Amino acid sequence: MRLGRSMRRLWATVAVVSLLLAVVLVRLVWLQGMDASGYALAASDEKREFVTLHAARGSILDRNGVPLAYTADAKDIVADPTMVPATSRLDYATMLAPLIGKSVIAVADQLTSSSHYALLATALSPAAAKQIEDLRLDGEPLPGIFAQATSQRLYPGKTTAANVIGLVKSDGMGAAGIEYSYDSLLRGADGSVSYQKDSLGNVNPAGPIKRKAATDGGTVRLTIEQDLQYLTQKYLDDSIKQSKARGGQVAILDARTGQVLALASNGSFDPQDPRSIKPGQSLNPNVQQVFEPGSANKIVTISAALEKGLIHPRTVLKVPDSISTGGITVHDAWWHPTQRFTATGVLAESSNVGTLLIAGKVGKQTFNEYLHRYGLGQKTGVELPGESAGLLPDIDSWSDSTFANLPIGQGVAMTSLQLASMYQTVANDGVRIPPRIVSSVTHPDGSVTPTAQPAGIRVLSTPTARTLRTMLESVTLKGGTGVKAAVPGYRVAGKTGTAQQPDPVTGRYSDSVYWDTFAGMAPADNPRFAIAIMIDNPAHGLEGGDVAAPLFHHIAAYELSAAKIAPSGSRSVLVPLTLN
C-alpha cells in the first residue's frame, strides 16, 4: 500500500511539472511571437545619455610669446532653491550678493524659485569660488549652493590690442578680431561621454560607456609687440585728449617684412566686459573705417613723376598761389606770389598747386596706374575681419574735377593700414609687401605653421624709392611742414596731410572739419618701420604738422630706442626748397 501511494504522488508531481512547463512554453511563444513589439518598445526606452567634454580655447600671443588672451579654470555658482530653507533665503542672499556682484534682492529672488537649478554667477576664479564654498550659516555649509567647474577667457592687457584680439560671445564662439578670424583653430573640438539610461533615468552599469576625448584649441602668435602696442595706444589717447579731437588711428609696419607691429585706435574696449562696447562702435577702425589722407597721398604723384623721369629733386617749377583745372580752382594752404619751387620744395612745403603741375606732367592714366600699384582701392588681405578696400573711383567715372582732387589726397579714402602700407613701400626700396598680423599658428597636435610671407609687389625702382625718401626727409627739416616729427640723432622721412571732411548736410567739403595725417619712416637712411597716423578733427584749426607729426615723434623715438636701432651714421641730403 505504501508503494501504491508513492507512485500516485510521483505521477501527480509529473503532471504538475508538465503543466507548469506547458504554461511557460505557451508564455514564451506568446512573448516571442504575439507580444514581441511591446517588449521591443520597452527595451527602446533604454536611451544613451551624452555628456559634452568641452575643449579648452587656445591662446593668442604677441610676437614675443606674451599671452594676450588665454583660457583659465573657473567655476560657476549654482543653487537648488528647493534645498534652501525659506527662513534662510535672506541670510543666504546677504552673504552671497557681495561675492557674486549682485544685489541682495536679485539673489533672494533667484533662491525663491521652485526650480531645482538657478545660475547665480558664471566664470568666477577658483579663489572667488572658494570664498563662497567656505560660507557658513550657524556653523554649517550652505545647503543647496554648489560650485561647478567651467572656464573663463582672460585678457591680461585689458584694452591693450583689444581691437586686434577681439572677444568671444557667451557661447564661447569668436565675435571679433583674431578670436573671430581663427575661431575654428582656437575653439578646438569638444569631446563626449555616452552611457545607457533606462526609461526611469537610472544608469545601466552594465551598458557600454563610449568616450571621445576633447581636442583643445591651437595657439595664434601675432606679429604685434605688446609694449609697443600699449605705448602707441597711450600716446594716441593723450594726443586726442590734448587736441580735443574726435578720435584717431595709428598703424605701424615693419619696413622690411610688412608685418604689423601695432594697430591702435580711439574707443578701445575691454574684451572681458562687452558692456564697454558702445552701440554702433567699430571694433577695429584701423581696417574698417576710411578717411581721406590729404597731402600724405602726394607721394603717388611725386613717385610716378620720378619713376618716369619727368622730375628730379631739384626740378624747378613756377608755382602760383592757385590753379584752375577741371572746372575748379585749387589754392595752396597759404598765400604766396608765383614762386620758383623745387620739386623737393613742393613736397616739403606741401604745395597743392605745385603737386597738380607735376600731376599734369604724369597724366591721368599713369597716375591711376600708380594708385593701384600702391594698393589703393584693394583690401590688404590682413587676417582681420571686416576689412575695407577703401574708396577709389574708377578712372572711367572720373569727372573733370577728379584729377584736380586725387593727386592732393581728396576724393580717395583709405584705412590707416593702407596708408602705412604705402609708406612701407617707399621704406622698402619700392617693394610693397601686403601687411600680415599673424606670425604663426600652433595646431592642436603641436605642429607649427608660420604665416607665408606674401610676395612683394614692385611699385617703384630702388633708385626712385631712395630718391623719394631723401625728398621726404625735407618735410621734417627746417622749412618743411613736419618738423615736429623729427627725432634727434636720426634721419626721419614723412609727409603731413590735412584733408577736408565731407559735410553731410551740404554734400560739399567742410571748411572747418578735417582729417589730420602724418605718415613716415625711420631711420630714413635705413628704414626699419613705417608709421601712419590719422587724427579726426582736432580743435582750433590744427593741421597734420601740429598734431599728427608730434605723435609720430613720440612713437618713433620710443621704437628706435626699444628696438636698439643705432643713430643714423649719415646726414640728410639738403635740397633748396625755393629759388629766388
HELIX and SHEET records of a PDB file:
HELIX    1   1 ARG A    2  VAL A   29  1                                  28    
HELIX    2   2 TRP A   30  MET A   34  3                                   5    
HELIX    3   3 ALA A   36  SER A   44  1                                   9    
HELIX    4   4 PRO A   81  MET A   83  5                                   3    
HELIX    5   5 ALA A   86  SER A   88  5                                   3    
HELIX    6   6 ARG A   89  ILE A  100  1                                  12    
HELIX    7   7 VAL A  104  LEU A  111  1                                   8    
HELIX    8   8 PRO A  126  GLU A  133  1                                   8    
HELIX    9   9 ALA A  162  ILE A  165  1                                   4    
HELIX   10  10 GLY A  177  SER A  181  1                                   5    
HELIX   11  11 ASP A  183  ARG A  187  1                                   5    
HELIX   12  12 GLN A  226  SER A  243  1                                  18    
HELIX   13  13 PRO A  274  SER A  276  5                                   3    
HELIX   14  14 PRO A  285  GLN A  288  1                                   4    
HELIX   15  15 GLY A  294  ASN A  297  5                                   4    
HELIX   16  16 LYS A  298  GLU A  307  1                                  10    
HELIX   17  17 ALA A  343  ALA A  348  1                                   6    
HELIX   18  18 ASN A  352  VAL A  362  1                                  11    
HELIX   19  19 LYS A  364  ARG A  373  1                                  10    
HELIX   20  20 ILE A  395  SER A  397  5                                   3    
HELIX   21  21 THR A  402  ASN A  405  1                                   4    
HELIX   22  22 LEU A  406  ILE A  408  5                                   3    
HELIX   23  23 SER A  416  ALA A  427  1                                  12    
HELIX   24  24 THR A  462  GLU A  473  1                                  12    
HELIX   25  25 SER A  474  THR A  476  5                                   3    
HELIX   26  26 VAL A  483  ALA A  485  5                                   3    
HELIX   27  27 GLY A  544  ALA A  562  1                                  19    
SHEET    1   A 3 LYS A  47  LEU A  53  0                                        
SHEET    2   A 3 GLY A 191  LYS A 197 -1                                        
SHEET    3   A 3 LYS A 210  LYS A 212 -1                                        
SHEET    1   B 6 ALA A 118  LEU A 124  0                                        
SHEET    2   B 6 PRO A  67  ALA A  79 -1                                        
SHEET    3   B 6 ILE A  60  LEU A  61 -1                                        
SHEET    4   B 6 THR A 219  LEU A 222  1                                        
SHEET    5   B 6 VAL A 438  THR A 442 -1                                        
SHEET    6   B 6 VAL A 448  PRO A 450 -1                                        
SHEET    1   C 3 ALA A 118  LEU A 124  0                                        
SHEET    2   C 3 PRO A  67  ALA A  79 -1                                        
SHEET    3   C 3 ILE A 145  LEU A 154 -1                                        
SHEET    1   D 2 ARG A 136  LEU A 137  0                                        
SHEET    2   D 2 GLU A 140  PRO A 141 -1                                        
SHEET    1   E 2 LEU A 167  VAL A 168  0                                        
SHEET    2   E 2 GLY A 174  ALA A 176 -1                                        
SHEET    1   F 5 VAL A 260  SER A 265  0                                        
SHEET    2   F 5 GLY A 247  ASP A 254 -1                                        
SHEET    3   F 5 PHE A 529  ASP A 536 -1                                        
SHEET    4   F 5 TYR A 509  ALA A 522 -1                                        
SHEET    5   F 5 ALA A 493  PRO A 502 -1                                        
SHEET    1   G 3 VAL A 316  VAL A 319  0                                        
SHEET    2   G 3 GLN A 339  THR A 342 -1                                        
SHEET    3   G 3 THR A 578  LEU A 579 -1                                        
SHEET    1   H 2 SER A 322  THR A 325  0                                        
SHEET    2   H 2 ILE A 328  HIS A 331 -1                                        
SHEET    1   I 2 VAL A 431  ARG A 432  0                                        
SHEET    2   I 2 ILE A 457  ARG A 458 -1                                        
END                                                                             
